[in-house]
Amino acid sequence: MSNKYLWWQRGIIYQVYPRSFMDGYGDGIGDLRGVAARLDYLQWLGVDAIWISPFYQSPMADFGYDVSDYKGIHPMFGTDEDFDDLISKAHEREIRVILDFVPNHTSEEHPWFVESRSSRGNPKRDWYLWADPAPDGGPPNNWLSVFGGGAWEWDEATEQYYYHAYLKEQPDLNWRKPEVQKEMLDTMRFWLDRGVDGLRVDVIWHMIKDDQLRDNPPNPDHEPSMSPFESLLPVYTTDRPEVHDVVAMMRGVLDEYDERMMIGEMYLPTERLVTYYGKNGEGVHMPHNLQLIVMPWDARRIAATIDTYEGALPPGAWPNWVLGNHDKPRLATRVGPGQARVAAVLLLTLRGTPTLYYGDEIGMHAVDIPPDKVQDPWEKNVPGLGLGRDPSRTPMQWDGTPNAGFCPADVEPWLPVADDYEENNVQAESEDPESMLSLYRRLISLRRDEPALAVGSYAPVVTPGDLLAYVRENDGRKFLIVLNLGHEAQTFDPDERVFRGRVILGTHLDRDGEALAGALSVRGDEGLVVELTS
Ligand code: NOJ
């Protein structure tokens, strides 16, 4: 494949949620040793990189997104040796490793915060965001926590409030402070020196808040079914202009190394998201494009989103697409099992680096979590709105043995295993050519073999109704992708041009090799990749 493109542009990223991927220590919780043990599977699947959610020292109030030591590994996830072993085994298989970096906030148990809250005069006091009460004695302003309730926590001992965008156990760092910048940039170097190939930066658009602490305005479109956090528009707490200076500092660190990369997590509209590519190569390599996760599954809306995104990318910016992650409902539940296959074709044929979420490749669905088994603090804080993330974080289903091969049969996994694990697992699906896993594997293999699909141009084809179609092309090789995002049969017969070629891959095996000369009938829940001859 063309060397013009870097590994993270040509490649496919696979997100591992380490608590749930594979238990290597036999305690019911996944760990780094478990990830290393499953690298052969990831190589067989054909992915180029793994992004591993946090495994740092942490009291686990937010399952590792509350870090108490950025350079230490939580014993539950393994040792330094386990980490080094994972990196070297991954690299032997040409699989890159992307670390989840959590710079916006620490744990309240981080020694910096322990010092910061110890007294107003402590030298680390302003490493965090402290403020006096409002004149009425209440919080300094109306800012809300994403996880429910106010974002200011009162500290009785020092009689000030501190800001936390997420849990009160996750105080936000003050990224305007040069000492904080230095410590955190050095932390990035620490992991880059240890061999990580990239960083996924948690909530990068939150990193700077308004220094005048202005109130956020009300959201006129808020409805009771939405999260309480969304009752305000977070204009003074997120996506502040000065955040780009911080991003540029972080980018500067990556540029000290060869071919390392940075993904920024952000839920922002396209026109804001693309600003994070930065000017003159000073931004993140890929602002994570999470639009397909949050938007309705509708062909016309998705077509418009792709075109808007493609049109908004600044020169040289590399696109990317994501269909699932550890924070949002499982793809197969959100769009249904038939459409989950169509979604796989979409993700792996769009222009831009795909990120797969563990288990989506075997069609894992949301698992009902009984009330006494709920783990996620978000569900505990704001129950009943479907915000809880446990259903998307259940153990990977490896085989049909008890606990799906995730952990020993006599150990209770940290979250329940899906009921259908006996049929729906890696081993069973790898033996079934019609399974979701076989579809993913064929798609990944085709994308790896055909530069047109990995790095080629993208051109939309105008289609009505539930159909979505586009052409990918590179160096004279052309592919037409036709996806039916509905459940009823449709005819693809565009006015603009007569396509000729043959089907080389589809959601259903029976179309392989079928000739196309003009119109094409597409069944409900069907997606086709056609190699074009004209
Ligand atoms: C985004 C992460 O993806 C999520 O899991 C976490 O709870 C918040 N950031 C806070 O770190």
Boltz pocket constraint, residues with backbone or C-beta under 6 A from the ligand:
constraints:
  - pocket:
      binder: B
      contacts: [[A, 62], [A, 65], [A, 66], [A, 102], [A, 166], [A, 202], [A, 203], [A, 265], [A, 326], [A, 327]]
      max_distance: 6.0
